[in-house]
Amino acid sequence: METGTTRSLIGMGLIAGLMIGTGHIGGGLAVAVAAGAAAWLARAEALAGDPH
């Protein structure tokens, strides 16, 4: 993955972990799911533009 995408996922993971650690379990899970969905969509878009 690109560096920007990797850094974004790491940041979202840290935020989700912090939210879960401080007792905001639902919010942390929502952030984790949103980060996963964003990575999935970004990867799908990258594959769609690949000519091979």
PDB file of all heavy atoms in Angstrom:
ATOM      1  N   MET A   1       0.838  -1.190   0.000  1.00  0.00           N
ATOM      2  CA  MET A   1       0.000   0.000   0.000  1.00  0.00           C
ATOM      3  C   MET A   1       0.876   1.245   0.000  1.00  0.00           C
ATOM      4  O   MET A   1       2.042   1.185   0.331  1.00  0.00           O
ATOM      5  CB  MET A   1      -0.875   0.019   1.251  1.00  0.00           C
ATOM      6  CG  MET A   1      -2.072  -0.842   1.188  1.00  0.00           C
ATOM      7  SD  MET A   1      -3.148  -0.467   2.592  1.00  0.00           S
ATOM      8  CE  MET A   1      -4.145  -1.907   2.535  1.00  0.00           C
ATOM      9  N   GLU A   2       0.278   2.325  -0.339  1.00  0.00           N
ATOM     10  CA  GLU A   2       1.014   3.579  -0.334  1.00  0.00           C
ATOM     11  C   GLU A   2       1.302   4.015   1.096  1.00  0.00           C
ATOM     12  O   GLU A   2       0.621   3.620   2.042  1.00  0.00           O
ATOM     13  CB  GLU A   2       0.192   4.651  -1.029  1.00  0.00           C
ATOM     14  CG  GLU A   2      -0.076   4.369  -2.492  1.00  0.00           C
ATOM     15  CD  GLU A   2      -0.934   5.456  -3.115  1.00  0.00           C
ATOM     16  OE1 GLU A   2      -1.231   6.449  -2.445  1.00  0.00           O
ATOM     17  OE2 GLU A   2      -1.307   5.283  -4.276  1.00  0.00           O
ATOM     18  N   THR A   3       2.283   4.869   1.216  1.00  0.00           N
ATOM     19  CA  THR A   3       2.671   5.345   2.546  1.00  0.00           C
ATOM     20  C   THR A   3       1.536   6.122   3.211  1.00  0.00           C
ATOM     21  O   THR A   3       1.274   5.943   4.398  1.00  0.00           O
ATOM     22  CB  THR A   3       3.917   6.242   2.436  1.00  0.00           C
ATOM     23  OG1 THR A   3       4.948   5.488   1.795  1.00  0.00           O
ATOM     24  CG2 THR A   3       4.388   6.686   3.789  1.00  0.00           C
ATOM     25  N   GLY A   4       0.857   6.967   2.463  1.00  0.00           N
ATOM     26  CA  GLY A   4      -0.246   7.741   3.034  1.00  0.00           C
ATOM     27  C   GLY A   4      -1.378   6.872   3.530  1.00  0.00           C
ATOM     28  O   GLY A   4      -1.950   7.110   4.598  1.00  0.00           O
ATOM     29  N   THR A   5      -1.694   5.851   2.756  1.00  0.00           N
ATOM     30  CA  THR A   5      -2.758   4.928   3.157  1.00  0.00           C
ATOM     31  C   THR A   5      -2.357   4.169   4.416  1.00  0.00           C
ATOM     32  O   THR A   5      -3.154   4.002   5.337  1.00  0.00           O
ATOM     33  CB  THR A   5      -3.052   3.928   2.023  1.00  0.00           C
ATOM     34  OG1 THR A   5      -3.356   4.653   0.843  1.00  0.00           O
ATOM     35  CG2 THR A   5      -4.211   3.026   2.375  1.00  0.00           C
ATOM     36  N   THR A   6      -1.109   3.730   4.446  1.00  0.00           N
ATOM     37  CA  THR A   6      -0.624   2.991   5.612  1.00  0.00           C
ATOM     38  C   THR A   6      -0.655   3.868   6.853  1.00  0.00           C
ATOM     39  O   THR A   6      -1.093   3.433   7.922  1.00  0.00           O
ATOM     40  CB  THR A   6       0.805   2.482   5.357  1.00  0.00           C
ATOM     41  OG1 THR A   6       0.799   1.682   4.176  1.00  0.00           O
ATOM     42  CG2 THR A   6       1.312   1.664   6.523  1.00  0.00           C
ATOM     43  N   ARG A   7      -0.213   5.102   6.726  1.00  0.00           N
ATOM     44  CA  ARG A   7      -0.224   6.020   7.871  1.00  0.00           C
ATOM     45  C   ARG A   7      -1.644   6.310   8.330  1.00  0.00           C
ATOM     46  O   ARG A   7      -1.905   6.408   9.536  1.00  0.00           O
ATOM     47  CB  ARG A   7       0.488   7.316   7.517  1.00  0.00           C
ATOM     48  CG  ARG A   7       1.967   7.159   7.439  1.00  0.00           C
ATOM     49  CD  ARG A   7       2.643   8.472   7.176  1.00  0.00           C
ATOM     50  NE  ARG A   7       4.081   8.290   7.073  1.00  0.00           N
ATOM     51  CZ  ARG A   7       4.905   9.236   6.734  1.00  0.00           C
ATOM     52  NH1 ARG A   7       4.461  10.452   6.464  1.00  0.00           N
ATOM     53  NH2 ARG A   7       6.200   8.995   6.660  1.00  0.00           N
ATOM     54  N   SER A   8      -2.567   6.436   7.401  1.00  0.00           N
ATOM     55  CA  SER A   8      -3.964   6.679   7.770  1.00  0.00           C
ATOM     56  C   SER A   8      -4.539   5.490   8.535  1.00  0.00           C
ATOM     57  O   SER A   8      -5.227   5.670   9.540  1.00  0.00           O
ATOM     58  CB  SER A   8      -4.806   6.934   6.523  1.00  0.00           C
ATOM     59  OG  SER A   8      -4.377   8.090   5.869  1.00  0.00           O
ATOM     60  N   LEU A   9      -4.240   4.280   8.056  1.00  0.00           N
ATOM     61  CA  LEU A   9      -4.736   3.097   8.753  1.00  0.00           C
ATOM     62  C   LEU A   9      -4.130   2.956  10.138  1.00  0.00           C
ATOM     63  O   LEU A   9      -4.818   2.585  11.089  1.00  0.00           O
ATOM     64  CB  LEU A   9      -4.451   1.844   7.926  1.00  0.00           C
ATOM     65  CG  LEU A   9      -5.328   1.641   6.708  1.00  0.00           C
ATOM     66  CD1 LEU A   9      -4.830   0.453   5.903  1.00  0.00           C
ATOM     67  CD2 LEU A   9      -6.774   1.456   7.110  1.00  0.00           C
ATOM     68  N   ILE A  10      -2.848   3.262  10.257  1.00  0.00           N
ATOM     69  CA  ILE A  10      -2.207   3.205  11.572  1.00  0.00           C
ATOM     70  C   ILE A  10      -2.844   4.219  12.507  1.00  0.00           C
ATOM     71  O   ILE A  10      -3.137   3.932  13.671  1.00  0.00           O
ATOM     72  CB  ILE A  10      -0.685   3.424  11.446  1.00  0.00           C
ATOM     73  CG1 ILE A  10      -0.035   2.223  10.770  1.00  0.00           C
ATOM     74  CG2 ILE A  10      -0.050   3.667  12.803  1.00  0.00           C
ATOM     75  CD1 ILE A  10       1.420   2.432  10.399  1.00  0.00           C
ATOM     76  N   GLY A  11      -3.083   5.429  12.009  1.00  0.00           N
ATOM     77  CA  GLY A  11      -3.714   6.460  12.833  1.00  0.00           C
ATOM     78  C   GLY A  11      -5.115   6.084  13.263  1.00  0.00           C
ATOM     79  O   GLY A  11      -5.488   6.252  14.430  1.00  0.00           O
ATOM     80  N   MET A  12      -5.890   5.534  12.329  1.00  0.00           N
ATOM     81  CA  MET A  12      -7.252   5.118  12.680  1.00  0.00           C
ATOM     82  C   MET A  12      -7.220   3.971  13.691  1.00  0.00           C
ATOM     83  O   MET A  12      -8.046   3.902  14.591  1.00  0.00           O
ATOM     84  CB  MET A  12      -8.007   4.684  11.417  1.00  0.00           C
ATOM     85  CG  MET A  12      -8.242   5.807  10.436  1.00  0.00           C
ATOM     86  SD  MET A  12      -9.483   6.960  10.979  1.00  0.00           S
ATOM     87  CE  MET A  12     -10.921   6.152  10.371  1.00  0.00           C
ATOM     88  N   GLY A  13      -6.248   3.072  13.548  1.00  0.00           N
ATOM     89  CA  GLY A  13      -6.109   1.980  14.505  1.00  0.00           C
ATOM     90  C   GLY A  13      -5.757   2.490  15.889  1.00  0.00           C
ATOM     91  O   GLY A  13      -6.267   1.989  16.899  1.00  0.00           O
ATOM     92  N   LEU A  14      -4.875   3.482  15.944  1.00  0.00           N
ATOM     93  CA  LEU A  14      -4.523   4.058  17.237  1.00  0.00           C
ATOM     94  C   LEU A  14      -5.711   4.757  17.885  1.00  0.00           C
ATOM     95  O   LEU A  14      -5.931   4.639  19.097  1.00  0.00           O
ATOM     96  CB  LEU A  14      -3.356   5.031  17.074  1.00  0.00           C
ATOM     97  CG  LEU A  14      -2.002   4.392  16.763  1.00  0.00           C
ATOM     98  CD1 LEU A  14      -0.984   5.472  16.447  1.00  0.00           C
ATOM     99  CD2 LEU A  14      -1.541   3.536  17.902  1.00  0.00           C
ATOM    100  N   ILE A  15      -6.475   5.482  17.084  1.00  0.00           N
ATOM    101  CA  ILE A  15      -7.663   6.161  17.618  1.00  0.00           C
ATOM    102  C   ILE A  15      -8.681   5.134  18.111  1.00  0.00           C
ATOM    103  O   ILE A  15      -9.259   5.282  19.191  1.00  0.00           O
ATOM    104  CB  ILE A  15      -8.278   7.092  16.558  1.00  0.00           C
ATOM    105  CG1 ILE A  15      -7.352   8.279  16.310  1.00  0.00           C
ATOM    106  CG2 ILE A  15      -9.659   7.575  16.989  1.00  0.00           C
ATOM    107  CD1 ILE A  15      -7.758   9.145  15.139  1.00  0.00           C
ATOM    108  N   ALA A  16      -8.890   4.072  17.321  1.00  0.00           N
ATOM    109  CA  ALA A  16      -9.840   3.032  17.737  1.00  0.00           C
ATOM    110  C   ALA A  16      -9.380   2.363  19.027  1.00  0.00           C
ATOM    111  O   ALA A  16     -10.177   2.141  19.933  1.00  0.00           O
ATOM    112  CB  ALA A  16      -9.996   1.998  16.627  1.00  0.00           C
ATOM    113  N   GLY A  17      -8.100   2.063  19.123  1.00  0.00           N
ATOM    114  CA  GLY A  17      -7.576   1.446  20.336  1.00  0.00           C
ATOM    115  C   GLY A  17      -7.708   2.353  21.545  1.00  0.00           C
ATOM    116  O   GLY A  17      -8.030   1.902  22.651  1.00  0.00           O
ATOM    117  N   LEU A  18      -7.469   3.634  21.348  1.00  0.00           N
ATOM    118  CA  LEU A  18      -7.615   4.590  22.441  1.00  0.00           C
ATOM    119  C   LEU A  18      -9.067   4.679  22.898  1.00  0.00           C
ATOM    120  O   LEU A  18      -9.343   4.689  24.102  1.00  0.00           O
ATOM    121  CB  LEU A  18      -7.119   5.970  22.011  1.00  0.00           C
ATOM    122  CG  LEU A  18      -7.230   7.091  23.032  1.00  0.00           C
ATOM    123  CD1 LEU A  18      -6.344   6.792  24.235  1.00  0.00           C
ATOM    124  CD2 LEU A  18      -6.842   8.416  22.415  1.00  0.00           C
ATOM    125  N   MET A  19      -9.988   4.712  21.936  1.00  0.00           N
ATOM    126  CA  MET A  19     -11.405   4.780  22.298  1.00  0.00           C
ATOM    127  C   MET A  19     -11.853   3.533  23.046  1.00  0.00           C
ATOM    128  O   MET A  19     -12.578   3.626  24.044  1.00  0.00           O
ATOM    129  CB  MET A  19     -12.262   4.992  21.054  1.00  0.00           C
ATOM    130  CG  MET A  19     -12.082   6.365  20.426  1.00  0.00           C
ATOM    131  SD  MET A  19     -13.091   6.584  18.968  1.00  0.00           S
ATOM    132  CE  MET A  19     -14.681   6.863  19.732  1.00  0.00           C
ATOM    133  N   ILE A  20     -11.416   2.367  22.571  1.00  0.00           N
ATOM    134  CA  ILE A  20     -11.786   1.125  23.254  1.00  0.00           C
ATOM    135  C   ILE A  20     -11.153   1.083  24.638  1.00  0.00           C
ATOM    136  O   ILE A  20     -11.788   0.674  25.614  1.00  0.00           O
ATOM    137  CB  ILE A  20     -11.385  -0.095  22.407  1.00  0.00           C
ATOM    138  CG1 ILE A  20     -12.261  -0.154  21.153  1.00  0.00           C
ATOM    139  CG2 ILE A  20     -11.501  -1.389  23.203  1.00  0.00           C
ATOM    140  CD1 ILE A  20     -11.824  -1.183  20.130  1.00  0.00           C
ATOM    141  N   GLY A  21      -9.901   1.525  24.743  1.00  0.00           N
ATOM    142  CA  GLY A  21      -9.203   1.516  26.024  1.00  0.00           C
ATOM    143  C   GLY A  21      -9.793   2.454  27.047  1.00  0.00           C
ATOM    144  O   GLY A  21      -9.680   2.222  28.255  1.00  0.00           O
ATOM    145  N   THR A  22     -10.427   3.528  26.595  1.00  0.00           N
ATOM    146  CA  THR A  22     -11.010   4.486  27.527  1.00  0.00           C
ATOM    147  C   THR A  22     -12.485   4.204  27.805  1.00  0.00           C
ATOM    148  O   THR A  22     -13.147   4.983  28.480  1.00  0.00           O
ATOM    149  CB  THR A  22     -10.856   5.924  27.016  1.00  0.00           C
ATOM    150  OG1 THR A  22     -11.457   6.041  25.728  1.00  0.00           O
ATOM    151  CG2 THR A  22      -9.401   6.323  26.951  1.00  0.00           C
ATOM    152  N   GLY A  23     -13.000   3.104  27.255  1.00  0.00           N
ATOM    153  CA  GLY A  23     -14.367   2.720  27.579  1.00  0.00           C
ATOM    154  C   GLY A  23     -15.401   3.036  26.528  1.00  0.00           C
ATOM    155  O   GLY A  23     -16.582   2.768  26.729  1.00  0.00           O
ATOM    156  N   HIS A  24     -14.996   3.605  25.405  1.00  0.00           N
ATOM    157  CA  HIS A  24     -15.936   3.922  24.325  1.00  0.00           C
ATOM    158  C   HIS A  24     -15.878   2.808  23.284  1.00  0.00           C
ATOM    159  O   HIS A  24     -15.357   2.985  22.178  1.00  0.00           O
ATOM    160  CB  HIS A  24     -15.600   5.268  23.691  1.00  0.00           C
ATOM    161  CG  HIS A  24     -15.624   6.401  24.656  1.00  0.00           C
ATOM    162  ND1 HIS A  24     -16.791   6.897  25.169  1.00  0.00           N
ATOM    163  CD2 HIS A  24     -14.628   7.120  25.221  1.00  0.00           C
ATOM    164  CE1 HIS A  24     -16.514   7.882  26.003  1.00  0.00           C
ATOM    165  NE2 HIS A  24     -15.196   8.030  26.058  1.00  0.00           N
ATOM    166  N   ILE A  25     -16.411   1.660  23.668  1.00  0.00           N
ATOM    167  CA  ILE A  25     -16.257   0.462  22.842  1.00  0.00           C
ATOM    168  C   ILE A  25     -16.983   0.615  21.503  1.00  0.00           C
ATOM    169  O   ILE A  25     -16.437   0.291  20.442  1.00  0.00           O
ATOM    170  CB  ILE A  25     -16.755  -0.779  23.605  1.00  0.00           C
ATOM    171  CG1 ILE A  25     -15.859  -0.999  24.818  1.00  0.00           C
ATOM    172  CG2 ILE A  25     -16.763  -2.006  22.710  1.00  0.00           C
ATOM    173  CD1 ILE A  25     -16.342  -2.063  25.764  1.00  0.00           C
ATOM    174  N   GLY A  26     -18.194   1.107  21.526  1.00  0.00           N
ATOM    175  CA  GLY A  26     -18.955   1.261  20.287  1.00  0.00           C
ATOM    176  C   GLY A  26     -18.296   2.216  19.316  1.00  0.00           C
ATOM    177  O   GLY A  26     -18.219   1.949  18.118  1.00  0.00           O
ATOM    178  N   GLY A  27     -17.803   3.327  19.818  1.00  0.00           N
ATOM    179  CA  GLY A  27     -17.118   4.296  18.957  1.00  0.00           C
ATOM    180  C   GLY A  27     -15.831   3.737  18.385  1.00  0.00           C
ATOM    181  O   GLY A  27     -15.514   3.953  17.220  1.00  0.00           O
ATOM    182  N   GLY A  28     -15.091   3.008  19.207  1.00  0.00           N
ATOM    183  CA  GLY A  28     -13.849   2.397  18.738  1.00  0.00           C
ATOM    184  C   GLY A  28     -14.099   1.371  17.655  1.00  0.00           C
ATOM    185  O   GLY A  28     -13.367   1.301  16.661  1.00  0.00           O
ATOM    186  N   LEU A  29     -15.139   0.568  17.835  1.00  0.00           N
ATOM    187  CA  LEU A  29     -15.474  -0.419  16.809  1.00  0.00           C
ATOM    188  C   LEU A  29     -15.945   0.259  15.532  1.00  0.00           C
ATOM    189  O   LEU A  29     -15.623  -0.197  14.435  1.00  0.00           O
ATOM    190  CB  LEU A  29     -16.545  -1.381  17.328  1.00  0.00           C
ATOM    191  CG  LEU A  29     -16.077  -2.344  18.422  1.00  0.00           C
ATOM    192  CD1 LEU A  29     -17.250  -3.174  18.929  1.00  0.00           C
ATOM    193  CD2 LEU A  29     -14.969  -3.230  17.927  1.00  0.00           C
ATOM    194  N   ALA A  30     -16.691   1.353  15.665  1.00  0.00           N
ATOM    195  CA  ALA A  30     -17.142   2.084  14.479  1.00  0.00           C
ATOM    196  C   ALA A  30     -15.953   2.653  13.711  1.00  0.00           C
ATOM    197  O   ALA A  30     -15.918   2.600  12.475  1.00  0.00           O
ATOM    198  CB  ALA A  30     -18.101   3.197  14.887  1.00  0.00           C
ATOM    199  N   VAL A  31     -14.967   3.190  14.418  1.00  0.00           N
ATOM    200  CA  VAL A  31     -13.772   3.729  13.766  1.00  0.00           C
ATOM    201  C   VAL A  31     -13.001   2.604  13.083  1.00  0.00           C
ATOM    202  O   VAL A  31     -12.530   2.753  11.951  1.00  0.00           O
ATOM    203  CB  VAL A  31     -12.882   4.477  14.788  1.00  0.00           C
ATOM    204  CG1 VAL A  31     -11.525   4.814  14.199  1.00  0.00           C
ATOM    205  CG2 VAL A  31     -13.570   5.739  15.267  1.00  0.00           C
ATOM    206  N   ALA A  32     -12.871   1.452  13.742  1.00  0.00           N
ATOM    207  CA  ALA A  32     -12.143   0.327  13.163  1.00  0.00           C
ATOM    208  C   ALA A  32     -12.843  -0.190  11.899  1.00  0.00           C
ATOM    209  O   ALA A  32     -12.188  -0.483  10.897  1.00  0.00           O
ATOM    210  CB  ALA A  32     -12.015  -0.784  14.197  1.00  0.00           C
ATOM    211  N   VAL A  33     -14.159  -0.296  11.938  1.00  0.00           N
ATOM    212  CA  VAL A  33     -14.906  -0.758  10.768  1.00  0.00           C
ATOM    213  C   VAL A  33     -14.800   0.258   9.633  1.00  0.00           C
ATOM    214  O   VAL A  33     -14.625  -0.117   8.468  1.00  0.00           O
ATOM    215  CB  VAL A  33     -16.382  -1.024  11.135  1.00  0.00           C
ATOM    216  CG1 VAL A  33     -17.236  -1.234   9.899  1.00  0.00           C
ATOM    217  CG2 VAL A  33     -16.474  -2.231  12.059  1.00  0.00           C
ATOM    218  N   ALA A  34     -14.877   1.543   9.953  1.00  0.00           N
ATOM    219  CA  ALA A  34     -14.751   2.573   8.924  1.00  0.00           C
ATOM    220  C   ALA A  34     -13.365   2.546   8.282  1.00  0.00           C
ATOM    221  O   ALA A  34     -13.235   2.707   7.062  1.00  0.00           O
ATOM    222  CB  ALA A  34     -15.022   3.954   9.522  1.00  0.00           C
ATOM    223  N   ALA A  35     -12.332   2.327   9.069  1.00  0.00           N
ATOM    224  CA  ALA A  35     -10.967   2.248   8.521  1.00  0.00           C
ATOM    225  C   ALA A  35     -10.828   1.026   7.608  1.00  0.00           C
ATOM    226  O   ALA A  35     -10.219   1.115   6.536  1.00  0.00           O
ATOM    227  CB  ALA A  35      -9.953   2.183   9.654  1.00  0.00           C
ATOM    228  N   GLY A  36     -11.389  -0.083   8.020  1.00  0.00           N
ATOM    229  CA  GLY A  36     -11.339  -1.284   7.186  1.00  0.00           C
ATOM    230  C   GLY A  36     -12.080  -1.099   5.873  1.00  0.00           C
ATOM    231  O   GLY A  36     -11.606  -1.507   4.810  1.00  0.00           O
ATOM    232  N   ALA A  37     -13.248  -0.468   5.942  1.00  0.00           N
ATOM    233  CA  ALA A  37     -14.026  -0.220   4.732  1.00  0.00           C
ATOM    234  C   ALA A  37     -13.300   0.748   3.798  1.00  0.00           C
ATOM    235  O   ALA A  37     -13.293   0.558   2.575  1.00  0.00           O
ATOM    236  CB  ALA A  37     -15.398   0.331   5.099  1.00  0.00           C
ATOM    237  N   ALA A  38     -12.671   1.758   4.355  1.00  0.00           N
ATOM    238  CA  ALA A  38     -11.930   2.714   3.530  1.00  0.00           C
ATOM    239  C   ALA A  38     -10.745   2.044   2.842  1.00  0.00           C
ATOM    240  O   ALA A  38     -10.482   2.288   1.664  1.00  0.00           O
ATOM    241  CB  ALA A  38     -11.450   3.878   4.389  1.00  0.00           C
ATOM    242  N   ALA A  39     -10.042   1.181   3.560  1.00  0.00           N
ATOM    243  CA  ALA A  39      -8.918   0.460   2.963  1.00  0.00           C
ATOM    244  C   ALA A  39      -9.403  -0.473   1.858  1.00  0.00           C
ATOM    245  O   ALA A  39      -8.782  -0.586   0.802  1.00  0.00           O
ATOM    246  CB  ALA A  39      -8.175  -0.316   4.035  1.00  0.00           C
ATOM    247  N   TRP A  40     -10.523  -1.145   2.108  1.00  0.00           N
ATOM    248  CA  TRP A  40     -11.082  -2.055   1.114  1.00  0.00           C
ATOM    249  C   TRP A  40     -11.462  -1.301  -0.165  1.00  0.00           C
ATOM    250  O   TRP A  40     -11.144  -1.728  -1.269  1.00  0.00           O
ATOM    251  CB  TRP A  40     -12.319  -2.724   1.706  1.00  0.00           C
ATOM    252  CG  TRP A  40     -12.961  -3.765   0.834  1.00  0.00           C
ATOM    253  CD1 TRP A  40     -13.540  -3.566  -0.375  1.00  0.00           C
ATOM    254  CD2 TRP A  40     -13.073  -5.154   1.110  1.00  0.00           C
ATOM    255  NE1 TRP A  40     -14.033  -4.750  -0.862  1.00  0.00           N
ATOM    256  CE2 TRP A  40     -13.753  -5.745   0.031  1.00  0.00           C
ATOM    257  CE3 TRP A  40     -12.682  -5.948   2.171  1.00  0.00           C
ATOM    258  CZ2 TRP A  40     -14.030  -7.093  -0.016  1.00  0.00           C
ATOM    259  CZ3 TRP A  40     -12.974  -7.300   2.115  1.00  0.00           C
ATOM    260  CH2 TRP A  40     -13.635  -7.855   1.034  1.00  0.00           C
ATOM    261  N   LEU A  41     -12.141  -0.169  -0.001  1.00  0.00           N
ATOM    262  CA  LEU A  41     -12.554   0.612  -1.164  1.00  0.00           C
ATOM    263  C   LEU A  41     -11.356   1.193  -1.910  1.00  0.00           C
ATOM    264  O   LEU A  41     -11.351   1.234  -3.145  1.00  0.00           O
ATOM    265  CB  LEU A  41     -13.505   1.729  -0.734  1.00  0.00           C
ATOM    266  CG  LEU A  41     -14.882   1.259  -0.269  1.00  0.00           C
ATOM    267  CD1 LEU A  41     -15.664   2.436   0.302  1.00  0.00           C
ATOM    268  CD2 LEU A  41     -15.638   0.618  -1.405  1.00  0.00           C
ATOM    269  N   ALA A  42     -10.349   1.650  -1.188  1.00  0.00           N
ATOM    270  CA  ALA A  42      -9.157   2.187  -1.833  1.00  0.00           C
ATOM    271  C   ALA A  42      -8.435   1.103  -2.620  1.00  0.00           C
ATOM    272  O   ALA A  42      -7.972   1.325  -3.742  1.00  0.00           O
ATOM    273  CB  ALA A  42      -8.225   2.797  -0.793  1.00  0.00           C
ATOM    274  N   ARG A  43      -8.358  -0.097  -2.055  1.00  0.00           N
ATOM    275  CA  ARG A  43      -7.700  -1.211  -2.749  1.00  0.00           C
ATOM    276  C   ARG A  43      -8.504  -1.625  -3.972  1.00  0.00           C
ATOM    277  O   ARG A  43      -7.938  -1.921  -5.026  1.00  0.00           O
ATOM    278  CB  ARG A  43      -7.544  -2.385  -1.783  1.00  0.00           C
ATOM    279  CG  ARG A  43      -6.877  -3.569  -2.377  1.00  0.00           C
ATOM    280  CD  ARG A  43      -5.410  -3.307  -2.602  1.00  0.00           C
ATOM    281  NE  ARG A  43      -4.788  -4.522  -3.127  1.00  0.00           N
ATOM    282  CZ  ARG A  43      -3.818  -4.522  -4.009  1.00  0.00           C
ATOM    283  NH1 ARG A  43      -3.325  -3.383  -4.441  1.00  0.00           N
ATOM    284  NH2 ARG A  43      -3.314  -5.642  -4.451  1.00  0.00           N
ATOM    285  N   ALA A  44      -9.821  -1.649  -3.858  1.00  0.00           N
ATOM    286  CA  ALA A  44     -10.667  -2.027  -4.991  1.00  0.00           C
ATOM    287  C   ALA A  44     -10.535  -1.017  -6.119  1.00  0.00           C
ATOM    288  O   ALA A  44     -10.497  -1.388  -7.295  1.00  0.00           O
ATOM    289  CB  ALA A  44     -12.123  -2.141  -4.549  1.00  0.00           C
ATOM    290  N   GLU A  45     -10.449   0.257  -5.788  1.00  0.00           N
ATOM    291  CA  GLU A  45     -10.286   1.295  -6.796  1.00  0.00           C
ATOM    292  C   GLU A  45      -8.932   1.176  -7.472  1.00  0.00           C
ATOM    293  O   GLU A  45      -8.809   1.354  -8.677  1.00  0.00           O
ATOM    294  CB  GLU A  45     -10.439   2.681  -6.184  1.00  0.00           C
ATOM    295  CG  GLU A  45     -10.391   3.799  -7.190  1.00  0.00           C
ATOM    296  CD  GLU A  45     -10.619   5.146  -6.555  1.00  0.00           C
ATOM    297  OE1 GLU A  45     -11.308   5.219  -5.524  1.00  0.00           O
ATOM    298  OE2 GLU A  45     -10.083   6.136  -7.079  1.00  0.00           O
ATOM    299  N   ALA A  46      -7.899   0.856  -6.697  1.00  0.00           N
ATOM    300  CA  ALA A  46      -6.559   0.689  -7.272  1.00  0.00           C
ATOM    301  C   ALA A  46      -6.529  -0.510  -8.214  1.00  0.00           C
ATOM    302  O   ALA A  46      -5.890  -0.462  -9.262  1.00  0.00           O
ATOM    303  CB  ALA A  46      -5.535   0.521  -6.162  1.00  0.00           C
ATOM    304  N   LEU A  47      -7.227  -1.581  -7.852  1.00  0.00           N
ATOM    305  CA  LEU A  47      -7.262  -2.755  -8.724  1.00  0.00           C
ATOM    306  C   LEU A  47      -8.079  -2.512  -9.989  1.00  0.00           C
ATOM    307  O   LEU A  47      -7.768  -3.049 -11.045  1.00  0.00           O
ATOM    308  CB  LEU A  47      -7.839  -3.957  -7.968  1.00  0.00           C
ATOM    309  CG  LEU A  47      -6.927  -4.551  -6.882  1.00  0.00           C
ATOM    310  CD1 LEU A  47      -7.666  -5.672  -6.160  1.00  0.00           C
ATOM    311  CD2 LEU A  47      -5.635  -5.056  -7.473  1.00  0.00           C
ATOM    312  N   ALA A  48      -9.120  -1.695  -9.882  1.00  0.00           N
ATOM    313  CA  ALA A  48      -9.957  -1.411 -11.049  1.00  0.00           C
ATOM    314  C   ALA A  48      -9.189  -0.606 -12.093  1.00  0.00           C
ATOM    315  O   ALA A  48      -9.424  -0.753 -13.292  1.00  0.00           O
ATOM    316  CB  ALA A  48     -11.206  -0.649 -10.629  1.00  0.00           C
ATOM    317  N   GLY A  49      -8.260   0.226 -11.642  1.00  0.00           N
ATOM    318  CA  GLY A  49      -7.477   1.028 -12.585  1.00  0.00           C
ATOM    319  C   GLY A  49      -6.277   0.301 -13.142  1.00  0.00           C
ATOM    320  O   GLY A  49      -5.614   0.789 -14.051  1.00  0.00           O
ATOM    321  N   ASP A  50      -5.989  -0.899 -12.635  1.00  0.00           N
ATOM    322  CA  ASP A  50      -4.839  -1.662 -13.090  1.00  0.00           C
ATOM    323  C   ASP A  50      -5.166  -2.341 -14.422  1.00  0.00           C
ATOM    324  O   ASP A  50      -6.142  -3.072 -14.525  1.00  0.00           O
ATOM    325  CB  ASP A  50      -4.485  -2.713 -12.036  1.00  0.00           C
ATOM    326  CG  ASP A  50      -3.170  -3.407 -12.331  1.00  0.00           C
ATOM    327  OD1 ASP A  50      -2.389  -2.878 -13.149  1.00  0.00           O
ATOM    328  OD2 ASP A  50      -2.909  -4.471 -11.743  1.00  0.00           O
ATOM    329  N   PRO A  51      -4.355  -2.124 -15.470  1.00  0.00           N
ATOM    330  CA  PRO A  51      -4.680  -2.724 -16.779  1.00  0.00           C
ATOM    331  C   PRO A  51      -4.453  -4.235 -16.846  1.00  0.00           C
ATOM    332  O   PRO A  51      -4.899  -4.882 -17.769  1.00  0.00           O
ATOM    333  CB  PRO A  51      -3.736  -2.005 -17.737  1.00  0.00           C
ATOM    334  CG  PRO A  51      -2.602  -1.562 -16.903  1.00  0.00           C
ATOM    335  CD  PRO A  51      -3.190  -1.281 -15.541  1.00  0.00           C
ATOM    336  N   HIS A  52      -3.816  -4.831 -15.872  1.00  0.00           N
ATOM    337  CA  HIS A  52      -3.511  -6.271 -15.927  1.00  0.00           C
ATOM    338  C   HIS A  52      -4.516  -7.057 -15.166  1.00  0.00           C
ATOM    339  O   HIS A  52      -4.932  -7.046 -14.180  1.00  0.00           O
ATOM    340  CB  HIS A  52      -2.116  -6.555 -15.404  1.00  0.00           C
ATOM    341  CG  HIS A  52      -1.058  -5.903 -16.243  1.00  0.00           C
ATOM    342  ND1 HIS A  52      -0.729  -6.366 -17.487  1.00  0.00           N
ATOM    343  CD2 HIS A  52      -0.293  -4.823 -16.039  1.00  0.00           C
ATOM    344  CE1 HIS A  52       0.216  -5.609 -17.994  1.00  0.00           C
ATOM    345  NE2 HIS A  52       0.499  -4.652 -17.129  1.00  0.00           N
TER     346      HIS A  52
END
